[in-house]
Amino acid sequence: MSKADIYTIEQIAEIVEGKGLFVNKDALVTSLVIDSRTLSNAPQALFFAIKAQRDGHEFIGNAYQNGIRNFLVSTDVAQDQYPEANWIKVGDALLALQKLAIYHRAAHQLKVIGITGSNGKTVVKEWLYQLLATDFNIVRSPKSYNSQIGVPLSVWQINDSHNLGIFEAGISTVGEMSKLAAIIEPNIGILTNIREAHDEGFANKREKLIEKLRLFEGVETFIYSPEHVLPNITLPGKKKFTWSFNQPADLQIVDVLNKGTSSILKAKYAEKQVEVTIPFADAASIENVVICWVTLLAMGYTALEGTYRLSKLVKVGMRLQLINGVDHCSLIDDSYSADISSLSIALDFLNQQNQHPKRTLILSDLHETGKSANELYQEISLLLNQKKIDRLVGIGEQIGAHQHLFKIESSFYKDTEHFLANISEQNFHNETILVKGARKFGFEQVVKRLAQKVHDTVLEVNLNALTSNLQFYRSKLSPGVKTMAMVKAFSYGSGSFEIANLLQYHKVDYLAVAYVDEGIALRKAGISLPIMVMSPEPSAFDAMLRYQLEPEIYSLEVLQSFLHFLPRDVVAFPIHIKLDTGMHRLGFEHYHMAELTALLKNTQQLKVISIFTHLVATDDKQHDEFTKLQVTWYEQMYEALSNSLAYKPIRHVLNTSGISRWPQYHFNMVRLGIGLYGFDGALEAQKDKGKGDGLKTVAVLKTSITQIKHIYPGETVGYGRRGSLPNGGQIATVKIGYADGYSRAFGNGVGKMLVDGKLAPTVGAICMDMCMIDITGLNAEVGDEVIVFNEEQSIVALANEIKTIPYEILTNVSQRVKRVYYYE
Ligand SMILES: *Cc1c(COP(=O)(O)O)cnc(C)c1O
């Protein structure tokens, strides 16, 4: 970084036109932080207290504790609590972040490519990086940082050594793009396409297109396809460069030959026939390749050079996967990209994992244009300290040559082969391991070696979607209303500590499990949130005490036996009182109140943390009167109880479907269950299809084809000869059966799975470990993926097929089906 890239806190105050209050006005700022938990170079970080779903001001204490000393705020803060801090006060912290980015961008004279569109932004950006990295020092958006916050943070990375920037911009409504345009200031603009994705914020396609085009108002060159623009809209750019699959364009694709895993694109360019073979065959990749191709041409590369580079493109992985490893390890597989900004993101993810005592990084040589190897490994060493990584396994000659720079436990191997041959000397055990390496090191082999054997049937859990669902419900709550996340039954089948850990990271207030065992497992995995246990069996009282698990007390018997059990020296042990207001399952009824209050009044040993009830039909209009009655009874019983206590316990009554329908009953806390996993019976659009309404699908259950057979008319399939194809056809045997949770009720065509995007009904009875599906006329081969449920074929659809509820579909997926967690 040169001098021009470093700012003092005082300069920043000037740039953002904020009011400064400094202990040290010359404090240097090199990194910008918006999340107090993202660890970075704390002493030189500036924390922006942005008001988004949570108010950033709530996290100032936390950030200060993590060593941050520079803060930009928009409301008054008790500054005397932070004696060493510098402050900048502004009207709007997000705007200030954007202003700073505009200034920083304007201070650098580099060529910038700006990308927007409905799909493909991130892939096109990553591919252009692959294609151009040999000729330019490139700075680009990390992952898909393309929002009002992500874009300023991306642009902030620019320094004097860069001569090309590639940034993506994503918007969700009118008015957002001009802000991003001022920050990115592209010279070359790429519109990937305009599709239905993320349509909610716009009146129509025209409005969306016009808004997106605002990114390109100042560009020299505009790259687009006539297929994606509309008539009577002025297009930006002095020069225009176009591609198309079906009409004349600068680069017109005339034929696409599918070769299985690769394809040949034939095109007309400058009156000549050109052709390229690319290692992809799916439509989305082909479109993205074409966009990159036309960009190379627009930048002056020859057709020959372009086609050579395109043939070498490699797939961009955009997920960080968390998988179970051997010997009680967890693995994060990030073995497809290897640059320092993606390393930093992956290290944050590693740092968030608390399930094992140790965090380990397996890292190959990296290559970063514009930096000497010495600078690079020094920077990486600093990162490893900041992100609290315990040990490093370095693979490659370069990283080995710089081993003296690393201050943590480390070992080095000259190549992947040597590492694999000697892997046993590392004794990997009970640790979280991030595997990150440049492609040529072939770290897939490392992952394969360290991963527990994964069966072909997996439940993939999208942690971004889960986070987004959590925020969806939080945004419906008034400030101060707490969230209790229901993680009973392995988080509705989606996992145990992996989910709890994520919820803890996002600061839910409480967790609830059904049984003591589940609570113990969470404690052992490092979960420190308070945990309520709904069925506290007396034989496990002792364990509850040891693991600080808080019982739900639902009867006088349980209360008495718990009091009887509690050692004398325990005071104010946290408990939760459950009231029965009409469910008639567990809970105190009104005639228990007198005895209950007497017992609670006479003891100092217990503290009633909360008093709650469960409503029986929050999602069902026809029972709304009963719901109101339940709450009235609840309130009466709450009053009676709390009047005899010297304090006010937390009140909560609502489950997922109550949150949107009964805002007047949020009280102090809500209990969020199935909504986290993307289903809410109260949201209209979800009733039959299970999508839309702002919730995202979290879990996808996949299996694969083991064998394909031809069936003739008259032949039968499976046990009891129940299945047949009257006209003959093809069936596929897939690796999922009722022991995996695919109910026998799905047999004989009742259930349907997705093969190559099309529905394939079951044939015959479901077996224990497999079943057969009709794939007549579909494009399928042995080994192909088969979707049991996902966003399209939702758990709601499956539930309807066998007349049950989504809850049962989710929780039925048996524990032998491996869970794979990922981040996008
Ligand atoms: C499971 C459960 C919930 C959550 O219900 P959802 O419908 O999944 O949101 C809430 N409260 C209690 C007492 C529960 O047992």
The ligand as a Tripos MOL2 file, in Angstrom:
@<TRIPOS>MOLECULE
LIG
   15    15     1     0     0
SMALL
NO_CHARGES

@<TRIPOS>ATOM
      1 C1        -41.7950  -26.6380   18.4950 C.3       1 LIG1
      2 C2        -42.3340  -25.5540   19.3010 C.ar      1 LIG1
      3 C3        -42.3860  -24.2430   18.7960 C.ar      1 LIG1
      4 C4        -42.0220  -23.8720   17.3820 C.3       1 LIG1
      5 O1        -43.0730  -24.1620   16.5220 O.3       1 LIG1
      6 P1        -42.9810  -23.8270   14.9550 P.3       1 LIG1
      7 O2        -44.3360  -23.9900   14.4590 O.co2     1 LIG1
      8 O3        -42.0370  -24.8050   14.3800 O.co2     1 LIG1
      9 O4        -42.4720  -22.4450   14.8650 O.co2     1 LIG1
     10 C5        -42.7950  -23.2450   19.6530 C.ar      1 LIG1
     11 N1        -43.1440  -23.5200   20.9220 N.ar      1 LIG1
     12 C6        -43.1260  -24.7700   21.4320 C.ar      1 LIG1
     13 C7        -43.5310  -24.9880   22.8320 C.3       1 LIG1
     14 C8        -42.7350  -25.8270   20.6400 C.ar      1 LIG1
     15 O5        -42.7260  -27.0730   21.1260 O.3       1 LIG1
@<TRIPOS>BOND
     1     1     2 1
     2     2     3 ar
     3     2    14 ar
     4     3     4 1
     5     3    10 ar
     6     4     5 1
     7     5     6 1
     8     6     7 2
     9     6     8 1
    10     6     9 1
    11    10    11 ar
    12    11    12 ar
    13    12    13 1
    14    12    14 ar
    15    14    15 1
@<TRIPOS>SUBSTRUCTURE
     1 LIG1         1 GROUP 0 **** ****
